[in-house]
Amino acid sequence: MATLQLEDKLVCAICLELYREAVTLPCGHNFCRACIEDHWRRQEVDCPQCRTPFTQRPALYKNGALCDVVETLRAAEGQPGAVEPVPSTSGVARCPRHGRALELYCQTEKLCICCACTVGQCQGHRRVLPDVERKEQEKLLEEQLEEYRSQAVQAEEQLKELQQKSEEIQNSAHTLALAVSNKVTCLLQALETHRDKALQSIEQEKAAALAQARETKQWLQDHLEHLAQHTEQIQELLTCPDDMSFLQRVLLLIPPGSLAPVPSLKWNEDAGQLNELKKTLDQIYQLLLRDEIGPVILRDVDPNLKEHKGPLESVPRPVCSLRKELRQNYRNLTFDPNTANHHFYLSCQNQRVKHGSRSQHAAQPGRFQLWQVLCAQGFEAGKHYWEVEVSDHSVTLGVTYPGLARKNLSGQTDNIGRNPCSWGLRVQEDGYQAWHNGKAWRFLGKPGHLLGMELDLPVGRLSFYSLEPQVQLLHAFSAFFTQTLYPVFWLCEGRTITLRQLPGAKPYSGPQGEALSPC
């Protein structure tokens, strides 16, 4: 207790700690040299304790006696540089700076402090009672626990979902691999059967051709022998001296006959089973180029192979991630017969249109005089995607406002993209042309037969995709669409366009047959 009272007398009034190189001011008060110099740098030159002003900074002299007392106290306590917390028999924690009981909590420094700290290091800081701070910290910890529990539940659910999806992927991959393996096995067996028949046919054709060659060769050799015999008889007759004998023997000569044309050998490399094998290989090649493999029918297969009876099982190829994402907004569309050009023939429940040479419909106000047709469905909001299959080039697909002109215009085969109210993509023999408002963008390349269109009305984007042999973005228009948009198509004579239908596609109840207003 006496040590604590002595310590209070040897504390700097600025830092509230034991003096460190104590210096004395003219007024008689003592401070740490560093503390008083720092005080004078920030404030007026005066005494922090009695507020005595100085006209100029007084000289600071070390108080040797006071410094010796402080060093003696530190040496007695065994602490050369700092004050340790004073042990308490009552179990109350004490401040490591001042040895006083910890009574407050400094939220600024996040430390427990004593009352002396409030006039020193923690002066001006935000301070609260320990029990108040504990309640606040307990509340935060409880909130963290609740958050951790919630995260744990979510993590467990995600683990279960991930495990379920992993199992689904494994099962799907196994099923797909088995199906592909079975399909390829059937194809190989069918091809082997065609190969065996083709080789057998080649052997038969070869045997027949070689037999014909041997027969022709034997006939030519016999003819040569007859010619040689007849030549010998003539030479012998020419040496006969008697005229009567000569004349009698001349009548007995039998000529071997003239040399007939040699028949050509019958040999055709494309005949029989070889030609059938080529056709089968072409069919398989075309099917492999498609994004989805349909039923494969291999004719003339050995009936003894049970696996080859009837069409092979259809195994769809995996759909790429981009196309799978696009198909989330797939729309099953149909053509509007009331807008179809009179040369168009609609079939398959208005899902296919063909341009024929004969007139199919009577004239009416909403029908196109151009070789064009609209879809019955229109879009005024949301995201939509559909796919079309074209039989050949010289077709145009796009979207338009309902007021697209129906009449023929001189010098134009179609008006899709030739005005501000329509956007189109022309499929040409050597590539594509994107059209809008009379401006065209050309893209070279071999066009495909399967195309996709995505209409994103919230974003204001119309995208055209080529889907074979892989998904590829052809062109995208960005525009601010102000009216309902209808898919529109133009096709040259003899061409066919089919609207692909996706089973399970989300139904869309959009506008049907809106009133027409001119573009």
Beta strands, then each sheet from edge to edge (+ up, - down):
strand 1: 22-24
strand 2: 30-32
strand 3: 61-62
strand 4: 104-106
strand 5: 111-113
strand 6: 127-128
strand 7: 344-347
strand 8: 352-355
strand 9: 372-374
strand 10: 383-390
strand 11: 395-400
strand 12: 422-428
strand 13: 431-436
strand 14: 439-444
strand 15: 450-456
strand 16: 461-466
strand 17: 472-478
strand 18: 486-491
strand 19: 496-499
sheet 1: 2+ 1- 3+
sheet 2: 5+ 4- 6+
sheet 3: 7+ 8- 19+ 10- 15+ 16- 17+
sheet 4: 9+ 18- 11+ 12- 13+ 14-
end
